Amino acid sequence: MNLAAGDDRVRSALADLLAGELAETARLLEERGAAAPTVADTLLDTLLGTLAAGGDEIPLDLALHARLCAERLQRQGVGLDTLLELAMGVETAIKMSGRRAPRKLAQLTRALVLLLTRGYMEVEADQHEEQKAELRALIRVARAVGRTLDVYEVAEAGLRETVKAMQLDGGAIWQVRDGSARPPQLVLAATIGLSEHESRFLAQLDLLGRQQVAAAVRRGVPLQLDQVEDGMFGPYQSALVVPLGQGRSLSGMLVVLSRHQRSFAEVEVSFIGAVGDHVALALEHSLTHLREAHTDYLTGLSNRSEFEREVRRSLALTARHGRPLTLMLMDMDGLKAINDSHGHHAGDEAIRAVADVIRGVVRTSDVSARLGGDEFGVAMPDAALSHATEVADRVRRALPGHLEISFGLAEWKPGLDYGALFEAADQLLYREKRRHRARRARAAKLRALRQRQAG
């Protein structure tokens, strides 16, 4: 219903109110993206239309129009008090216009206020239920990812609960394999609802190579794809892509999928963002546990149990394919003297210095570990004894001048298992350590003799 056709004087009076007494109300509406004159026209049309109809109740079509207006304003974040102030202002404009206001104007205004309030509050109640449902779903996700410390089980559990809560068709989680690479390297960790063919397709997908995805990672926000283009996710038409972390702290990517084209509601985007935070924290906790379980706390090298596991695996491959493998054991000379003279902090620094040298000299395919105390080990697959000897020389030359290491190197031969290979290298290490000890003893005697002669 057009306001001008209804009463120009009422419209003029309402415009004056919006510029004067209702200026603050108009400002609050505009801040939320609602045009105050448009909302005022809707409310005014409702009252004038009802008066023109001569009825005692607001007609259904006008009531529906006003109610939809209230629901829309609630979703835009306009306060109910602001909406009701405008409704009362519309009544005032009708009175100010000089138009003969029938007695039932006050009654109809009360009916309009009740209508607006009911529509507004029902949307609010629906949102409250949605929030409760979202919270329950988040609790299920948190419980699911908290039941295990296995990285892949965490990924699968979080993904399963998320797809179930959002009633979607499938999903996938990628984990960062090499965070130092730029862009980070992703590996598909888990899928839900996907066929084997679809999983293989996603495993080959260069997710971070997509401009939209890369931008979402930089901002650390979910990416909503209501219409997936160029078959990015195979047969899936819509997707939500969630970075697990932001920028250089990215730990993975979570994607949920729909086979049908659809728009995701704001509450769904908010929910998937919260899920991403939970899953990212759980994955980081799992990875930290994994690192602590397999890594030496002081040096960052593998620990003894991880070293033994990896060497046994390499030996199995070596025996199967007839390739060489050399085991190099190392023992720091004089660590006790450093601890006694300078304290254990200095001893720890010396151990870390040796680990840094080893890390900088060996290949990425080699397995390096601190085996305990001042003892280190390196397993070198596809390396003969001659190559390992060169590596030992490079380690020795790269050491700080005050540090010295004894070496024991043993090359695998058919029939040797891990224990026998380790024993062979350990015996050679012990012999070299004895030679170093004897040399230091001779040097000490010579210094003492020179001191006596000088005295």
Sine and cosine of phi, psi and omega as CSV:
sin_phi,cos_phi,sin_psi,cos_psi,sin_omega,cos_omega
0.00,0.00,0.75,-0.66,-0.08,-1.00
-1.00,0.09,0.76,-0.65,-0.04,-1.00
-0.90,0.43,-0.62,0.78,-0.02,-1.00
-0.89,0.46,-0.64,0.77,0.03,-1.00
-0.93,0.37,-0.40,0.92,-0.02,-1.00
-0.98,0.20,-0.85,0.53,-0.05,-1.00
-0.15,-0.99,0.95,-0.30,-0.02,-1.00
-0.89,0.45,-0.56,0.83,-0.02,-1.00
-0.93,0.37,-0.60,0.80,0.04,-1.00
-0.90,0.43,-0.68,0.73,-0.01,-1.00
-0.89,0.45,-0.67,0.74,0.01,-1.00
-0.90,0.44,-0.67,0.74,0.01,-1.00
-0.91,0.42,-0.63,0.78,0.00,-1.00
-0.93,0.38,-0.62,0.78,0.05,-1.00
-0.89,0.46,-0.64,0.77,0.04,-1.00
-0.89,0.45,-0.65,0.76,0.01,-1.00
-0.90,0.43,-0.67,0.74,0.00,-1.00
-0.90,0.44,-0.49,0.87,0.02,-1.00
-1.00,0.07,-0.27,0.96,-0.07,-1.00
-0.88,-0.48,-0.99,-0.11,-0.10,-0.99
-0.89,0.45,-0.53,0.85,-0.03,-1.00
-0.99,-0.15,0.29,0.96,-0.04,-1.00
-0.87,0.49,-0.66,0.75,0.01,-1.00
-0.92,0.40,-0.63,0.77,0.06,-1.00
-0.88,0.47,-0.68,0.73,0.03,-1.00
-0.89,0.46,-0.63,0.77,0.00,-1.00
-0.90,0.44,-0.67,0.74,0.01,-1.00
-0.89,0.45,-0.61,0.79,0.05,-1.00
-0.91,0.41,-0.72,0.69,-0.02,-1.00
-0.88,0.47,-0.59,0.81,0.01,-1.00
-0.87,0.49,-0.48,0.88,-0.02,-1.00
-0.99,-0.11,0.20,0.98,0.06,-1.00
0.99,0.12,0.25,0.97,0.01,-1.00
-0.96,-0.28,0.78,-0.63,0.01,-1.00
-0.98,0.21,0.91,-0.42,-0.06,-1.00
-0.84,0.54,-0.71,0.70,0.01,-1.00
-0.87,0.49,-0.60,0.80,-0.01,-1.00
-0.92,0.40,-0.70,0.71,0.02,-1.00
-0.90,0.43,-0.69,0.73,0.01,-1.00
-0.88,0.48,-0.66,0.76,0.04,-1.00
-0.86,0.51,-0.67,0.74,-0.01,-1.00
-0.87,0.49,-0.72,0.69,-0.02,-1.00
-0.93,0.37,-0.64,0.77,0.00,-1.00
-0.91,0.40,-0.67,0.74,0.04,-1.00
-0.86,0.51,-0.60,0.80,-0.01,-1.00
-0.89,0.45,-0.73,0.68,-0.03,-1.00
-0.94,0.33,-0.73,0.68,-0.03,-1.00
-0.91,0.41,-0.62,0.79,0.02,-1.00
-0.90,0.43,-0.63,0.77,0.02,-1.00
-0.92,0.39,-0.68,0.73,0.03,-1.00
-0.88,0.47,-0.65,0.76,-0.01,-1.00
-0.92,0.40,-0.52,0.85,0.00,-1.00
-0.96,0.26,-0.34,0.94,0.05,-1.00
0.97,0.23,0.16,0.99,-0.02,-1.00
-1.00,0.03,0.15,-0.99,0.03,-1.00
-1.00,-0.07,-0.17,0.98,-0.01,-1.00
-0.79,-0.61,0.44,-0.90,0.02,-1.00
-0.93,0.36,0.81,-0.59,0.01,-1.00
-0.85,0.53,0.46,-0.89,-0.12,-0.99
-0.86,0.51,-0.69,0.72,-0.04,-1.00
-0.91,0.42,-0.64,0.77,0.04,-1.00
-0.94,0.35,-0.62,0.78,0.02,-1.00
-0.89,0.46,-0.67,0.74,0.00,-1.00
-0.90,0.43,-0.66,0.75,0.01,-1.00
-0.88,0.47,-0.70,0.72,0.00,-1.00
-0.92,0.38,-0.65,0.76,0.00,-1.00
-0.90,0.44,-0.69,0.72,0.03,-1.00
-0.87,0.49,-0.58,0.81,0.06,-1.00
-0.88,0.47,-0.70,0.71,0.02,-1.00
-0.90,0.45,-0.67,0.74,-0.01,-1.00
-0.90,0.44,-0.67,0.74,0.00,-1.00
-0.90,0.44,-0.68,0.74,-0.01,-1.00
-0.92,0.40,-0.58,0.82,0.05,-1.00
-0.89,0.46,-0.69,0.72,-0.01,-1.00
-0.92,0.39,-0.44,0.90,0.04,-1.00
-0.99,0.15,-0.13,0.99,0.04,-1.00
1.00,0.00,0.24,0.97,0.06,-1.00
-0.96,0.28,0.71,-0.71,0.00,-1.00
-0.94,0.33,0.54,-0.84,0.02,-1.00
-0.89,0.46,-0.60,0.80,0.01,-1.00
-0.88,0.47,-0.61,0.80,0.04,-1.00
-0.90,0.44,-0.69,0.72,0.00,-1.00
-0.89,0.45,-0.69,0.72,-0.04,-1.00
-0.94,0.33,-0.56,0.83,0.09,-1.00
-0.87,0.49,-0.63,0.78,0.02,-1.00
-0.93,0.38,-0.62,0.79,0.04,-1.00
-0.88,0.47,-0.67,0.74,0.03,-1.00
-0.92,0.38,-0.54,0.84,0.05,-1.00
-0.91,0.41,-0.59,0.81,0.05,-1.00
-0.89,0.46,-0.68,0.73,0.06,-1.00
-0.86,0.50,-0.69,0.72,0.01,-1.00
-0.88,0.47,-0.64,0.77,0.01,-1.00
-0.89,0.46,-0.64,0.77,0.02,-1.00
-0.89,0.46,-0.66,0.75,0.01,-1.00
-0.93,0.37,-0.66,0.75,-0.05,-1.00
-0.93,0.38,-0.42,0.91,-0.12,-0.99
-0.93,0.36,-0.19,0.98,-0.05,-1.00
1.00,0.08,-0.07,1.00,0.05,-1.00
-0.92,0.38,0.65,-0.76,0.01,-1.00
-0.92,0.38,0.93,-0.37,-0.06,-1.00
-1.00,-0.01,0.89,-0.46,0.03,-1.00
-0.90,0.43,0.34,-0.94,-0.04,-1.00
-0.87,0.50,-0.51,0.86,-0.08,-1.00
-0.98,0.21,0.01,1.00,0.03,-1.00
-0.85,0.53,-0.72,0.70,0.01,-1.00
-0.88,0.47,-0.65,0.76,0.01,-1.00
-0.90,0.43,-0.68,0.73,0.01,-1.00
-0.93,0.37,-0.57,0.82,0.05,-1.00
-0.90,0.44,-0.66,0.75,0.05,-1.00
-0.89,0.45,-0.64,0.77,0.03,-1.00
-0.90,0.43,-0.62,0.78,0.03,-1.00
-0.92,0.40,-0.69,0.73,0.03,-1.00
-0.86,0.51,-0.69,0.73,0.01,-1.00
-0.90,0.44,-0.66,0.75,0.01,-1.00
-0.89,0.46,-0.73,0.68,0.00,-1.00
-0.90,0.44,-0.67,0.74,-0.02,-1.00
-0.90,0.44,-0.70,0.72,-0.02,-1.00
-0.89,0.45,-0.72,0.69,0.01,-1.00
-0.88,0.48,-0.68,0.73,-0.01,-1.00
-0.89,0.46,-0.74,0.67,-0.09,-1.00
-0.94,0.33,-0.54,0.84,0.03,-1.00
-0.92,0.39,-0.62,0.78,0.09,-1.00
-0.89,0.45,-0.67,0.74,0.02,-1.00
-0.88,0.47,-0.65,0.76,0.03,-1.00
-0.91,0.42,-0.66,0.75,0.04,-1.00
-0.88,0.48,-0.67,0.74,0.02,-1.00
-0.90,0.43,-0.60,0.80,0.04,-1.00
-0.89,0.46,-0.67,0.74,0.04,-1.00
-0.91,0.41,-0.63,0.78,0.05,-1.00
-0.89,0.46,-0.65,0.76,0.01,-1.00
-0.91,0.42,-0.63,0.77,0.04,-1.00
-0.91,0.41,-0.66,0.75,0.03,-1.00
-0.90,0.44,-0.65,0.76,0.04,-1.00
-0.89,0.45,-0.67,0.75,0.01,-1.00
-0.90,0.44,-0.69,0.73,0.03,-1.00
-0.88,0.47,-0.66,0.75,0.02,-1.00
-0.91,0.42,-0.65,0.76,0.04,-1.00
-0.89,0.46,-0.62,0.79,0.04,-1.00
-0.89,0.46,-0.67,0.74,0.03,-1.00
-0.89,0.45,-0.65,0.76,0.04,-1.00
-0.89,0.45,-0.73,0.68,-0.02,-1.00
-0.87,0.49,-0.65,0.76,0.03,-1.00
-0.92,0.40,-0.65,0.76,-0.04,-1.00
-0.89,0.45,-0.72,0.69,-0.05,-1.00
-0.97,0.23,-0.26,0.97,-0.01,-1.00
-1.00,0.01,-0.07,1.00,-0.05,-1.00
-0.98,0.18,-0.24,0.97,-0.09,-1.00
-0.59,-0.81,0.36,-0.93,0.09,-1.00
-0.95,-0.32,0.00,1.00,0.05,-1.00
-0.96,0.27,0.79,-0.61,-0.11,-0.99
-0.85,0.53,-0.72,0.69,-0.07,-1.00
-0.95,0.30,-0.55,0.83,0.07,-1.00
-0.93,0.37,-0.61,0.80,0.08,-1.00
-0.87,0.49,-0.73,0.68,-0.01,-1.00
-0.88,0.48,-0.72,0.69,-0.05,-1.00
-0.92,0.39,-0.68,0.74,-0.02,-1.00
-0.90,0.44,-0.72,0.69,0.02,-1.00
-0.88,0.47,-0.65,0.76,-0.01,-1.00
-0.92,0.39,-0.70,0.71,-0.03,-1.00
-0.86,0.50,-0.73,0.68,-0.03,-1.00
-0.92,0.38,-0.56,0.83,0.00,-1.00
-0.93,0.37,-0.74,0.68,0.01,-1.00
-0.89,0.46,-0.64,0.77,0.02,-1.00
-0.90,0.43,-0.72,0.69,-0.04,-1.00
-0.90,0.43,-0.60,0.80,-0.05,-1.00
-1.00,-0.01,-0.04,1.00,0.02,-1.00
0.82,0.58,0.75,0.66,0.02,-1.00
-0.97,-0.25,0.00,-1.00,-0.12,-0.99
-1.00,-0.03,-0.41,0.91,-0.04,-1.00
-0.07,-1.00,-0.01,-1.00,0.01,-1.00
-0.13,-0.99,0.16,-0.99,-0.01,-1.00
-0.46,-0.89,0.47,-0.88,0.09,-1.00
-0.80,-0.60,0.76,-0.64,0.13,-0.99
-0.96,-0.26,0.59,-0.80,0.05,-1.00
-0.91,-0.41,0.62,-0.78,0.05,-1.00
-0.94,0.33,0.85,-0.53,-0.01,-1.00
-1.00,-0.02,-0.65,0.76,0.00,-1.00
-0.74,-0.67,0.99,-0.12,-0.04,-1.00
-0.95,0.30,-0.29,0.96,-0.01,-1.00
-0.98,0.19,-0.37,0.93,0.00,-1.00
-0.95,0.30,0.46,-0.89,0.04,-1.00
-0.77,-0.64,0.92,-0.39,-0.01,1.00
-0.96,0.30,0.30,-0.95,-0.01,-1.00
-0.86,0.52,0.51,-0.86,0.04,-1.00
-1.00,0.03,0.78,-0.62,-0.02,-1.00
-0.96,-0.29,0.58,-0.81,0.11,-0.99
-0.79,-0.62,0.70,-0.71,-0.01,-1.00
-0.92,0.39,0.86,-0.51,-0.09,-1.00
-0.98,-0.17,-0.55,0.84,-0.04,-1.00
-0.32,-0.95,0.51,-0.86,0.11,-0.99
-0.70,-0.72,0.45,-0.90,0.06,-1.00
-0.71,-0.70,0.75,-0.67,0.08,-1.00
0.98,0.20,0.09,1.00,-0.05,-1.00
-0.97,-0.22,0.55,-0.83,0.11,-0.99
-0.96,0.28,0.22,-0.98,0.02,-1.00
-0.87,0.49,-0.64,0.77,0.02,-1.00
-0.90,0.44,-0.69,0.73,0.00,-1.00
-0.91,0.41,-0.61,0.79,0.03,-1.00
-0.90,0.43,-0.67,0.74,0.04,-1.00
-0.90,0.44,-0.61,0.79,0.03,-1.00
-0.88,0.47,-0.72,0.69,-0.01,-1.00
-0.93,0.36,-0.52,0.86,0.01,-1.00
-0.89,0.46,-0.45,0.89,0.00,-1.00
-1.00,-0.05,-0.06,1.00,-0.10,-1.00
-0.96,0.27,0.77,-0.64,0.10,-1.00
-1.00,0.06,0.99,0.17,-0.13,-0.99
-0.88,0.47,-0.71,0.70,-0.05,-1.00
-0.97,0.25,-0.16,0.99,0.07,-1.00
-0.98,0.21,-0.19,0.98,0.04,-1.00
-0.99,0.14,0.77,-0.64,-0.10,-1.00
-0.85,0.52,-0.69,0.73,-0.01,-1.00
-0.89,0.45,-0.67,0.75,-0.01,-1.00
-0.92,0.39,-0.69,0.72,0.02,-1.00
-0.86,0.50,-0.63,0.77,0.03,-1.00
-0.91,0.41,-0.65,0.76,0.03,-1.00
-0.90,0.43,-0.60,0.80,0.03,-1.00
-0.91,0.42,-0.68,0.73,0.01,-1.00
-0.88,0.48,-0.62,0.79,-0.01,-1.00
-1.00,0.08,-0.35,0.94,-0.03,-1.00
0.95,0.32,0.58,0.81,-0.04,-1.00
-0.80,-0.60,0.43,-0.90,0.04,-1.00
-0.90,0.44,0.54,-0.84,0.06,-1.00
-0.94,-0.33,0.85,-0.53,-0.02,-1.00
-0.99,-0.14,0.87,-0.49,0.03,-1.00
-0.90,-0.44,1.00,-0.03,-0.01,-1.00
-0.93,0.37,-0.45,0.89,0.04,-1.00
-0.66,-0.75,0.97,-0.25,-0.01,-1.00
-0.96,0.28,0.80,-0.61,-0.04,-1.00
-0.99,-0.13,0.34,-0.94,0.10,-1.00
0.75,0.66,0.53,0.85,0.08,-1.00
0.88,0.47,0.53,0.85,-0.07,-1.00
-0.81,0.58,-0.65,0.76,0.01,-1.00
-0.91,-0.41,0.62,0.78,0.05,-1.00
0.91,0.41,-0.80,-0.60,-0.06,-1.00
-0.98,0.19,-0.04,1.00,-0.09,-1.00
-0.99,0.12,0.73,-0.68,-0.14,-0.99
-1.00,-0.07,-0.46,0.89,-0.02,-1.00
-0.70,-0.72,0.46,-0.89,-0.07,-1.00
-0.40,-0.91,0.45,-0.89,0.23,-0.97
-0.89,-0.46,0.83,-0.56,-0.06,-1.00
-0.93,-0.36,0.85,-0.53,-0.12,-0.99
-0.85,-0.52,0.90,-0.44,0.12,-0.99
-0.93,0.36,0.73,-0.68,0.10,-1.00
-1.00,-0.06,1.00,0.01,-0.14,-0.99
0.96,-0.27,-0.04,-1.00,-0.07,-1.00
-0.65,-0.76,0.67,-0.74,0.09,-1.00
0.83,0.56,-0.82,-0.57,-0.06,-1.00
-0.97,0.26,-0.22,0.98,0.04,-1.00
-1.00,-0.06,0.22,0.98,-0.01,-1.00
-0.88,0.48,0.78,-0.63,0.05,-1.00
-0.94,-0.35,-0.20,0.98,0.01,-1.00
0.16,-0.99,-0.12,-0.99,0.02,-1.00
-0.69,-0.72,0.67,-0.74,0.07,-1.00
-0.90,-0.43,0.77,-0.64,0.00,-1.00
-0.75,-0.66,0.77,-0.64,0.13,-0.99
-0.91,-0.42,0.56,-0.83,-0.25,-0.97
-0.74,-0.67,0.52,-0.85,0.11,-0.99
-0.80,-0.60,0.68,-0.73,0.02,-1.00
-0.97,0.25,-0.22,0.98,-0.02,-1.00
-0.92,-0.39,0.51,-0.86,0.06,-1.00
-0.94,0.34,0.78,-0.62,-0.04,-1.00
-0.43,-0.90,0.36,-0.93,0.11,-0.99
-0.98,-0.19,0.68,-0.73,0.02,-1.00
-1.00,-0.03,0.75,-0.67,0.02,-1.00
-0.94,0.34,0.36,-0.93,0.00,-1.00
-0.85,0.53,-0.61,0.79,0.00,-1.00
-0.92,0.40,-0.54,0.84,0.03,-1.00
-0.94,0.34,-0.66,0.75,0.04,-1.00
-0.90,0.43,-0.66,0.75,0.05,-1.00
-0.89,0.45,-0.67,0.75,0.00,-1.00
-0.89,0.45,-0.73,0.68,-0.05,-1.00
-0.92,0.39,-0.50,0.87,0.09,-1.00
-0.91,0.41,-0.66,0.75,0.04,-1.00
-0.92,0.40,-0.64,0.77,0.06,-1.00
-0.87,0.50,-0.69,0.72,0.01,-1.00
-0.85,0.53,-0.64,0.77,0.04,-1.00
-0.89,0.46,-0.70,0.71,0.01,-1.00
-0.89,0.46,-0.74,0.67,-0.05,-1.00
-0.91,0.40,-0.64,0.77,0.02,-1.00
-0.87,0.49,-0.70,0.71,0.02,-1.00
-0.90,0.43,-0.67,0.74,0.00,-1.00
-0.91,0.42,-0.66,0.75,0.03,-1.00
-0.90,0.43,-0.67,0.74,0.02,-1.00
-0.89,0.45,-0.65,0.76,0.04,-1.00
-0.89,0.45,-0.67,0.74,0.01,-1.00
-0.91,0.42,-0.68,0.73,-0.01,-1.00
-0.92,0.40,-0.61,0.79,0.06,-1.00
-0.88,0.47,-0.70,0.71,0.04,-1.00
-0.88,0.48,-0.66,0.75,0.00,-1.00
-0.90,0.44,-0.69,0.72,0.02,-1.00
-0.89,0.46,-0.68,0.73,-0.01,-1.00
-0.92,0.40,-0.54,0.84,-0.02,-1.00
-0.96,0.27,-0.42,0.91,-0.09,-1.00
-0.88,-0.47,0.00,1.00,-0.13,-0.99
-0.83,-0.55,0.61,-0.79,0.09,-1.00
-0.96,0.29,0.79,-0.61,-0.12,-0.99
-0.90,0.44,-0.51,0.86,-0.12,-0.99
-0.99,0.11,-0.62,0.79,-0.15,-0.99
-0.94,-0.33,-0.35,0.94,-0.09,-1.00
0.99,0.13,-0.05,1.00,0.11,-0.99
-0.97,0.23,0.17,-0.99,0.10,-1.00
-0.88,0.48,0.48,-0.88,0.10,-0.99
-1.00,0.01,-0.01,-1.00,-0.14,-0.99
-0.89,0.45,-0.69,0.73,-0.04,-1.00
-0.92,0.40,-0.64,0.77,0.04,-1.00
-0.92,0.40,-0.63,0.78,0.03,-1.00
-0.87,0.49,-0.74,0.67,-0.02,-1.00
-0.89,0.46,-0.65,0.76,0.01,-1.00
-0.89,0.46,-0.71,0.70,-0.05,-1.00
-0.94,0.34,-0.62,0.79,-0.01,-1.00
-0.93,0.37,-0.65,0.76,0.05,-1.00
-0.88,0.48,-0.64,0.77,0.04,-1.00
-0.90,0.43,-0.69,0.73,0.02,-1.00
-0.91,0.42,-0.60,0.80,0.02,-1.00
-0.90,0.43,-0.60,0.80,0.04,-1.00
-0.88,0.47,-0.68,0.73,0.05,-1.00
-0.92,0.39,-0.63,0.78,0.01,-1.00
-0.88,0.47,-0.73,0.68,-0.01,-1.00
-0.91,0.42,-0.60,0.80,-0.05,-1.00
-0.94,0.34,-0.63,0.78,-0.11,-0.99
-0.96,-0.28,-0.01,1.00,0.04,-1.00
0.92,0.38,0.52,0.86,0.00,-1.00
-1.00,-0.04,0.36,-0.93,0.04,-1.00
-0.98,0.22,0.38,-0.93,0.13,-0.99
-0.42,-0.91,0.73,-0.69,0.01,-1.00
-0.83,-0.56,0.69,-0.72,0.04,-1.00
-0.97,-0.25,0.77,-0.63,0.01,-1.00
-0.87,-0.49,0.88,-0.48,0.09,-1.00
-0.97,-0.25,0.59,-0.81,-0.03,-1.00
-0.71,-0.70,0.58,-0.82,0.02,-1.00
-0.68,-0.74,0.81,-0.59,-0.01,-1.00
-0.94,0.35,0.70,-0.72,0.08,-1.00
-1.00,-0.07,0.75,-0.66,0.13,-0.99
0.99,0.14,0.33,0.95,0.02,-1.00
-0.91,0.42,-0.62,0.78,0.00,-1.00
-0.87,0.49,-0.64,0.77,0.01,-1.00
-0.90,0.44,-0.61,0.79,0.04,-1.00
-0.90,0.43,-0.71,0.70,0.02,-1.00
-0.87,0.48,-0.69,0.73,-0.04,-1.00
-0.93,0.37,-0.61,0.79,-0.09,-1.00
-1.00,0.09,-0.60,0.80,-0.15,-0.99
-0.85,-0.53,-0.06,1.00,0.01,-1.00
0.99,-0.12,0.31,-0.95,-0.06,-1.00
-0.93,0.36,-0.41,0.91,0.07,-1.00
-0.89,0.46,-0.68,0.73,0.03,-1.00
-0.91,0.42,-0.59,0.81,0.05,-1.00
-0.90,0.44,-0.66,0.75,0.04,-1.00
-0.90,0.44,-0.65,0.76,0.04,-1.00
-0.88,0.47,-0.62,0.79,0.03,-1.00
-0.91,0.42,-0.66,0.75,0.04,-1.00
-0.89,0.46,-0.69,0.72,0.02,-1.00
-0.91,0.42,-0.59,0.81,0.01,-1.00
-0.90,0.45,-0.66,0.75,0.03,-1.00
-0.90,0.43,-0.69,0.72,0.01,-1.00
-0.87,0.49,-0.65,0.76,0.01,-1.00
-0.89,0.45,-0.64,0.77,0.03,-1.00
-0.90,0.44,-0.73,0.68,0.00,-1.00
-0.86,0.51,-0.72,0.69,-0.03,-1.00
-0.88,0.48,-0.57,0.82,-0.04,-1.00
-0.98,0.17,-0.28,0.96,-0.09,-1.00
-0.98,-0.19,-0.64,0.77,-0.12,-0.99
-0.98,0.22,0.24,-0.97,0.03,-1.00
-0.99,0.16,0.32,-0.95,0.04,-1.00
-0.92,0.39,-0.41,0.91,0.02,-1.00
-0.98,0.18,-0.21,0.98,0.02,-1.00
-0.98,0.18,0.43,-0.90,0.03,-1.00
-0.96,-0.28,0.91,-0.41,-0.05,-1.00
-0.93,-0.36,0.65,-0.76,-0.06,-1.00
-0.49,-0.87,0.48,-0.88,0.27,-0.96
-0.99,-0.11,0.89,-0.46,-0.12,-0.99
-1.00,0.07,-0.16,0.99,-0.01,-1.00
0.70,-0.71,0.63,-0.78,0.03,-1.00
0.84,0.54,-0.86,-0.52,-0.03,-1.00
-0.96,-0.29,0.35,0.94,-0.07,-1.00
-0.96,-0.29,0.70,-0.72,0.00,-1.00
-0.79,-0.61,0.35,-0.94,0.06,-1.00
-0.61,-0.79,0.56,-0.83,0.10,-0.99
-0.71,-0.71,0.82,-0.57,0.12,-0.99
-0.98,-0.20,0.78,-0.62,-0.09,-1.00
-0.88,-0.48,1.00,-0.02,0.07,-1.00
-0.90,0.44,0.51,-0.86,0.01,-1.00
0.85,0.53,0.53,0.85,0.02,-1.00
-0.76,-0.65,0.84,-0.55,0.07,-1.00
-0.98,0.19,0.13,-0.99,-0.04,-1.00
-0.88,0.48,-0.57,0.82,-0.01,-1.00
-0.89,0.45,-0.68,0.73,0.03,-1.00
-0.91,0.42,-0.68,0.73,-0.01,-1.00
-0.89,0.46,-0.58,0.81,0.04,-1.00
-0.90,0.44,-0.63,0.77,0.05,-1.00
-0.90,0.43,-0.64,0.77,0.04,-1.00
-0.89,0.46,-0.68,0.73,0.02,-1.00
-0.87,0.49,-0.65,0.76,0.03,-1.00
-0.90,0.44,-0.63,0.77,0.01,-1.00
-0.92,0.39,-0.63,0.78,0.06,-1.00
-0.88,0.47,-0.72,0.70,-0.04,-1.00
-0.88,0.48,-0.67,0.74,-0.03,-1.00
-0.94,0.33,-0.50,0.87,-0.06,-1.00
-0.99,0.13,-0.19,0.98,-0.03,-1.00
-0.92,0.38,0.56,-0.83,0.16,-0.99
-0.84,0.55,0.49,-0.87,-0.14,-0.99
-0.85,0.52,-0.45,0.89,-0.06,-1.00
-1.00,0.03,0.00,1.00,-0.03,-1.00
-0.93,-0.38,0.55,-0.83,0.02,-1.00
-0.64,-0.77,0.55,-0.83,-0.04,-1.00
-0.76,-0.65,0.59,-0.81,0.16,-0.99
-0.99,-0.16,0.57,-0.82,-0.07,-1.00
-0.85,-0.52,0.52,-0.86,0.19,-0.98
-0.68,-0.74,0.89,-0.46,-0.08,-1.00
-0.88,-0.48,0.74,-0.67,0.02,-1.00
-0.68,-0.73,0.76,-0.65,0.02,-1.00
-1.00,-0.09,0.66,-0.75,-0.01,-1.00
-0.91,0.42,0.64,-0.77,0.11,-0.99
-0.77,-0.63,0.48,-0.88,-0.02,-1.00
-0.79,0.62,0.72,-0.70,0.01,-1.00
0.99,-0.16,-0.26,0.96,0.00,-1.00
-0.99,0.11,0.78,-0.62,0.15,-0.99
-0.99,-0.11,-0.08,-1.00,-0.05,-1.00
-0.86,0.51,-0.72,0.70,-0.04,-1.00
-0.87,0.48,-0.68,0.73,-0.02,-1.00
-0.93,0.37,-0.65,0.76,0.02,-1.00
-0.90,0.43,-0.68,0.73,0.01,-1.00
-0.90,0.45,-0.67,0.74,-0.01,-1.00
-0.89,0.46,-0.63,0.78,0.01,-1.00
-0.90,0.43,-0.71,0.71,0.01,-1.00
-0.92,0.39,-0.60,0.80,-0.02,-1.00
-0.92,0.40,-0.61,0.79,0.04,-1.00
-0.90,0.44,-0.67,0.74,0.04,-1.00
-0.92,0.39,-0.60,0.80,0.07,-1.00
-0.88,0.47,-0.70,0.71,-0.01,-1.00
-0.88,0.47,-0.65,0.76,0.02,-1.00
-0.90,0.44,-0.71,0.71,0.00,-1.00
-0.91,0.41,-0.62,0.79,0.00,-1.00
-0.89,0.45,-0.63,0.78,0.05,-1.00
-0.90,0.44,-0.64,0.77,0.02,-1.00
-0.90,0.43,-0.68,0.73,0.03,-1.00
-0.89,0.46,-0.65,0.76,0.00,-1.00
-0.90,0.43,-0.67,0.75,0.01,-1.00
-0.91,0.41,-0.64,0.77,0.02,-1.00
-0.90,0.44,-0.69,0.72,0.02,-1.00
-0.90,0.43,-0.59,0.81,0.04,-1.00
-0.90,0.43,-0.67,0.74,0.03,-1.00
-0.90,0.45,-0.66,0.75,0.00,-1.00
-0.90,0.44,-0.62,0.78,0.01,-1.00
-0.91,0.41,-0.67,0.75,0.03,-1.00
-0.90,0.45,-0.64,0.77,0.00,-1.00
-0.91,0.42,-0.66,0.75,0.04,-1.00
-0.90,0.44,-0.66,0.75,0.01,-1.00
-0.89,0.45,-0.65,0.76,0.00,-1.00
-0.90,0.44,-0.68,0.73,0.00,-1.00
-0.91,0.42,-0.61,0.79,0.03,-1.00
-0.90,0.43,-0.65,0.76,0.02,-1.00
-0.91,0.41,-0.65,0.76,0.00,-1.00
-0.92,0.39,-0.60,0.80,0.01,-1.00
-0.94,0.33,-0.51,0.86,0.00,-1.00
-0.98,0.21,0.00,0.00,0.00,0.00
